[in-house]
């Protein structure tokens, strides 16, 4: 078992992708008016791409157009003090092609909040890192 | 009930602080070598200050010294598609004063990972925002 300097188990890219696929919610990390910003979103993993559905005029849509973002998912159990986290860093892009939008709209990715959400953001998993914490 | 343009309920600062106090884990959002970075941490809420315990030489310790960070906590139920998230933005500072370190070391804030963690980071809650999602 490979551990980092903080004593956390280092997960392989394959393990990270497997864990990401089990998580209904992740957090997209970006910059909003020069300040760090974070927003939880539900998502779908299409291969190694993270697909997010939002509204066209949203702050998230504006802030993630052609930029590098981080995306994080985790699952921790406070009782046993165990759990994992996975972070992906990569370029985000707004999907503009109607054929690709039609394909993404058919994914099992339903908005949680009310209102139309026909704007898709795809994050390409360029850097993938993950850690697992075991009891200290 | 006040809602934002995305149809999410807007939480008051008081509600946000109450929810933060119920959460054992949050995510600190910062910049690491000009890239967005995010790391889950356990934390303690001391008044409205977020207290985090880490190792002296950690990336987190280096990256959050005298800078503005975001801190996010949330709780979602994928079955009912409901939940909340709270985000704090504020200045982070490393605690250097021995008396303050002694006070923080007495808090109910135990590291989850193995190893000594005697470096404390305090985030001052300058901007606080929160949202609750109800079924769409």
Interface residues (C-beta under 8 A of the other chain):
Chain A: X5 X6 X7 X8 X24 X25 X27 X29 X30 X31 X35 X36 X37 X38 X39 X40 X42 X54 X55 X57 X58 X68 X69 X70 X72 X74 X76 X78 X81 X83 X85 X87 X89 X111 X112 X113 X114 X115 X133 X134 X135 X136
Chain B: X5 X6 X7 X8 X24 X25 X27 X29 X30 X31 X35 X36 X37 X38 X39 X40 X42 X54 X55 X57 X58 X68 X69 X70 X72 X74 X76 X78 X81 X83 X85 X87 X89 X111 X112 X113 X114 X115 X133 X134 X135 X136
